[in-house]
């Protein structure tokens, strides 16, 4: 399905169809392509030259982190993976994000209100103790892409977990190198950090050179400032005329920055603590811009 404005064209995979049918990512609102001016592409695919099998990641796709449900299940029983369905536990091993499972999908339906907005609803599975009802709305406004998520704890137990959005992003396919710049102004000052060829200080990051192996930088909660309400980051490139700025409606509990080849994925984690019957919501907004405009 497609959403579009005069500036942006966004493609979204149908739930249950590749790539929105893996054992890792939320099947709804799985964004596979974002183009500005029908020319500049910002989304790309997870590469295959990783230390683990590719999990089918692409573009902008969410994931719920709730591995304890697998640990609590016995071999042969089913456990919950929010955003997808009930997984059969094949053995005594913990949940593995790149493993393929037998899946009984949740009931999902959606309605595209117009050319700029679509809403996905994932219904709860009442046969298990842990369940949620999720409403995810994807909307494009001018050069902005908005993803709003609302969930309700429809189960019988308290939920303590996290959600984050993988950003398999590129600036029109440009390879990793010193020309890339990532700015995260809400990090605390006087902290140096790096992973692989990726490095930074005071929230300003770049690459020392090309990075052909996956590198993961993990930013801890205490390194994220509490003195701001603007939680945004900006990615640009010296030789590419476009950039992307992402803004969250929440203070991230922590941040992962994963990079390889031509992909820079800034992953902000949303903390979820919900008693039965309680609700919460959050929003991410990506602005896809052209320099000088």
C-alpha positions as CSV (number, residue, x, y, z in Angstrom):
1,X,0.0,0.0,0.0
2,X,1.1,3.6,-0.6
3,X,0.7,6.9,1.1
4,X,1.8,10.1,-0.5
5,X,1.8,13.9,-0.5
6,X,3.2,16.3,-3.1
7,X,6.7,15.7,-1.7
8,X,6.7,12.2,-0.1
9,X,5.9,8.7,-1.3
10,X,5.7,6.0,1.4
11,X,5.3,2.3,0.7
12,X,4.0,0.0,3.5
13,X,4.0,-3.9,3.4
14,X,0.8,-5.7,3.9
15,X,0.8,-7.6,7.2
16,X,1.5,-11.3,6.7
17,X,3.2,-10.7,3.4
18,X,7.0,-10.4,3.0
19,X,8.8,-8.6,4.5
20,X,6.0,-8.1,7.1
21,X,5.9,-11.8,8.1
22,X,9.1,-12.5,10.0
23,X,9.6,-13.7,13.6
24,X,11.0,-10.4,14.7
25,X,9.3,-7.2,13.5
26,X,5.8,-5.9,14.1
27,X,3.8,-7.0,11.0
28,X,1.8,-3.8,11.0
29,X,3.0,-0.4,9.7
30,X,6.1,-2.0,8.2
31,X,7.5,0.9,6.1
32,X,9.7,-0.4,3.2
33,X,10.3,2.8,1.2
34,X,10.3,6.6,1.7
35,X,11.1,8.8,-1.4
36,X,11.4,12.5,-1.5
37,X,10.5,14.3,-4.7
38,X,10.1,10.8,-6.2
39,X,13.9,10.8,-6.4
40,X,15.7,10.4,-3.1
41,X,15.3,7.0,-1.3
42,X,15.8,6.8,2.5
43,X,15.0,3.2,3.2
44,X,17.2,0.1,2.6
45,X,17.3,-3.6,3.5
46,X,19.1,-5.4,6.2
47,X,22.3,-6.8,4.7
48,X,23.2,-10.5,4.4
49,X,26.9,-10.2,5.5
50,X,26.2,-10.3,9.2
51,X,27.4,-12.7,11.9
52,X,23.8,-14.0,12.2
53,X,21.2,-14.8,9.5
54,X,19.4,-11.8,8.2
55,X,16.1,-11.2,10.0
56,X,14.4,-9.5,7.0
57,X,14.6,-6.0,8.3
58,X,13.8,-3.2,6.0
59,X,13.1,0.5,6.2
60,X,11.2,1.5,9.4
61,X,9.9,-1.4,11.4
62,X,9.0,-1.8,15.1
63,X,9.8,-4.5,17.6
64,X,8.6,-5.3,21.1
65,X,11.2,-6.7,23.5
66,X,9.6,-9.2,25.8
67,X,11.9,-12.3,26.0
68,X,10.6,-13.4,29.4
69,X,7.4,-14.8,27.8
70,X,9.5,-17.4,26.0
71,X,11.5,-18.2,29.1
72,X,8.3,-18.8,31.0
73,X,6.8,-21.2,28.4
74,X,7.5,-24.9,28.3
75,X,8.7,-26.8,25.3
76,X,5.8,-27.2,22.9
77,X,3.8,-24.4,24.4
78,X,3.0,-21.1,22.8
79,X,4.3,-17.8,24.0
80,X,3.5,-14.2,23.0
81,X,5.6,-12.0,20.7
82,X,3.7,-8.7,20.6
83,X,3.2,-7.2,17.1
84,X,3.2,-10.7,15.6
85,X,1.3,-13.5,17.4
86,X,1.8,-16.7,19.4
87,X,5.0,-18.6,18.8
88,X,5.5,-22.3,19.5
89,X,8.5,-22.9,21.7
90,X,10.5,-25.7,20.0
91,X,13.0,-26.5,22.8
92,X,14.4,-25.2,26.0
93,X,16.3,-22.3,24.4
94,X,15.4,-18.7,25.0
95,X,13.8,-16.5,22.3
96,X,16.3,-15.8,19.5
97,X,15.6,-12.8,17.3
98,X,16.9,-14.5,14.1
99,X,15.3,-17.9,14.7
100,X,12.2,-18.9,12.7
101,X,9.2,-20.0,14.7
102,X,5.9,-21.6,14.0
103,X,3.5,-18.6,14.3
104,X,-0.2,-18.3,15.0
105,X,-0.7,-14.6,14.0
106,X,-2.8,-12.2,15.9
107,X,-5.9,-10.9,14.2
108,X,-5.0,-7.8,12.3
109,X,-7.0,-5.4,10.2
110,X,-6.5,-2.0,8.7
111,X,-8.2,0.9,7.0
112,X,-6.6,3.4,4.6
113,X,-8.6,6.5,5.3
114,X,-7.2,8.4,2.3
115,X,-4.0,8.8,0.3
116,X,-2.1,10.1,3.3
117,X,-3.2,8.0,6.3
118,X,-3.7,4.3,7.3
119,X,-4.6,2.7,10.6
120,X,-3.7,-0.8,11.7
121,X,-5.4,-2.6,14.5
122,X,-4.0,-5.7,16.2
123,X,-6.6,-7.4,18.3
124,X,-5.7,-9.1,21.6
125,X,-5.4,-12.9,22.0
126,X,-7.5,-13.6,25.1
127,X,-6.4,-17.3,25.4
128,X,-3.1,-16.1,27.0
129,X,-2.3,-14.2,30.2
130,X,-0.3,-11.5,28.5
131,X,-2.1,-9.6,25.7
132,X,-2.4,-6.1,24.3
133,X,-4.6,-4.3,21.8
134,X,-2.6,-2.1,19.5
135,X,-3.6,0.7,17.2
136,X,-0.9,2.0,14.9
137,X,-1.5,5.0,12.6
138,X,0.9,5.9,9.8
139,X,0.3,9.4,8.3
140,X,2.2,11.6,5.9
141,X,1.9,15.4,6.1
142,X,3.9,17.4,3.6
143,X,7.5,16.2,4.2
144,X,6.8,14.5,7.5
145,X,6.1,10.8,8.2
146,X,4.3,10.2,11.5
147,X,3.9,6.9,13.3
148,X,1.6,6.9,16.3
149,X,1.1,3.8,18.5
150,X,-1.5,3.2,21.1
151,X,-1.7,0.1,23.2
152,X,-3.9,-1.2,26.0
153,X,-2.9,-4.0,28.4
154,X,-5.8,-6.4,27.9
155,X,-4.1,-9.2,29.8
156,X,-4.1,-10.4,33.4
157,X,-0.5,-9.5,34.3
158,X,1.5,-6.3,34.7
159,X,3.6,-5.6,31.6
160,X,7.2,-4.3,31.9
161,X,8.9,-4.3,28.4
162,X,10.2,-2.0,25.7
163,X,9.4,-1.1,22.1
164,X,11.8,0.4,19.5
165,X,11.8,1.2,15.8
166,X,14.6,-0.1,13.6
167,X,15.7,2.6,11.2
168,X,17.3,0.8,8.3
169,X,18.0,4.2,6.8
170,X,20.4,5.5,4.1
171,X,20.7,8.9,2.4
172,X,20.1,7.8,-1.2
173,X,22.5,4.8,-0.8
174,X,25.6,6.8,0.2
175,X,28.3,4.5,1.7
176,X,29.4,5.0,5.3
177,X,32.4,7.4,5.7
178,X,33.5,10.7,7.1
179,X,30.9,12.5,5.0
180,X,28.0,11.2,7.1
181,X,27.1,13.3,10.2
182,X,24.7,12.3,13.0
183,X,23.6,14.8,15.6
184,X,21.9,13.8,18.8
185,X,21.7,17.1,20.8
186,X,19.9,15.6,23.9
187,X,22.9,13.5,25.0
188,X,24.9,14.8,28.0
189,X,28.1,16.7,27.2
190,X,31.8,15.7,27.7
191,X,31.1,12.0,26.8
192,X,33.1,10.3,24.1
193,X,31.8,7.1,22.6
194,X,32.3,4.9,19.5
195,X,31.9,1.5,17.9
196,X,33.7,0.2,14.9
197,X,34.6,3.2,12.7
198,X,31.7,5.2,14.2
199,X,32.7,7.7,16.9
200,X,31.4,10.9,18.5
201,X,31.5,13.3,21.4
202,X,28.9,15.7,22.8
203,X,26.2,14.2,20.6
204,X,28.0,14.8,17.3
205,X,29.0,11.7,15.4
206,X,30.6,10.6,12.2
207,X,32.7,7.7,10.8
208,X,36.5,7.6,10.6
209,X,36.3,5.5,7.4
210,X,34.1,3.0,5.6
211,X,32.7,0.3,7.9
212,X,31.9,-3.1,6.2
213,X,31.1,-4.9,9.5
214,X,28.2,-4.3,11.7
215,X,29.0,-2.0,14.7
216,X,26.7,-1.4,17.6
217,X,27.0,1.6,19.9
218,X,24.8,1.4,23.1
219,X,24.0,4.7,24.8
220,X,23.0,4.2,28.5
221,X,20.1,5.9,30.3
222,X,22.5,8.1,32.4
223,X,24.0,9.5,29.2
224,X,20.6,10.9,28.0
225,X,19.8,14.4,29.2
226,X,16.8,15.0,31.4
227,X,17.0,18.8,30.8
228,X,15.2,18.9,27.5
229,X,11.8,18.0,26.0
230,X,13.1,17.8,22.4
231,X,14.3,14.3,21.7
232,X,15.4,14.4,18.1
233,X,18.3,13.4,16.0
234,X,19.4,14.4,12.5
235,X,21.4,12.5,9.9
236,X,23.0,14.2,6.9
237,X,25.8,13.8,4.4
238,X,28.2,16.3,2.9
239,X,27.7,15.1,-0.7
240,X,23.9,14.2,-0.6
241,X,21.4,17.1,-0.9
242,X,18.9,15.5,1.5
243,X,18.7,14.7,5.3
244,X,16.4,13.1,7.8
245,X,15.4,14.4,11.2
246,X,13.5,12.1,13.7
247,X,11.6,13.4,16.7
248,X,10.2,11.2,19.5
249,X,7.3,12.2,21.8
250,X,9.2,10.6,24.7
251,X,12.5,10.5,26.5
252,X,14.2,7.2,25.4
253,X,15.1,4.7,28.1
254,X,18.3,4.0,26.1
255,X,19.5,4.2,22.5
256,X,21.3,1.8,20.2
257,X,23.1,3.0,17.0
258,X,23.7,0.2,14.6
259,X,25.6,0.8,11.4
260,X,27.1,-1.1,8.4
261,X,28.0,-0.4,4.8
262,X,25.4,2.3,4.0
263,X,23.0,1.9,6.9
264,X,22.8,4.0,10.0
265,X,20.0,2.9,12.4
266,X,19.3,5.0,15.4
267,X,17.0,3.0,17.7
268,X,15.3,4.8,20.5
269,X,13.6,2.6,23.1
270,X,10.2,3.4,24.6
271,X,9.7,2.0,28.1
272,X,6.3,0.3,28.8
273,X,4.9,-0.3,32.2
274,X,1.2,-1.1,32.2
275,X,-1.1,-2.7,34.7
276,X,-4.1,-4.6,33.4
277,X,-6.5,-2.2,31.8
278,X,-4.1,0.6,31.5
279,X,-3.2,2.4,28.2
280,X,-0.3,4.3,26.8
281,X,0.7,6.0,23.5
282,X,3.8,7.4,21.8
283,X,4.7,9.0,18.5
284,X,7.7,9.2,16.2
285,X,8.0,11.8,13.4
286,X,10.5,11.7,10.6
287,X,11.1,14.8,8.6
288,X,12.7,14.2,5.2
289,X,14.2,17.4,3.9
290,X,16.2,18.9,1.2
291,X,19.1,21.2,2.1
292,X,18.5,24.8,1.4
293,X,14.7,24.5,1.4
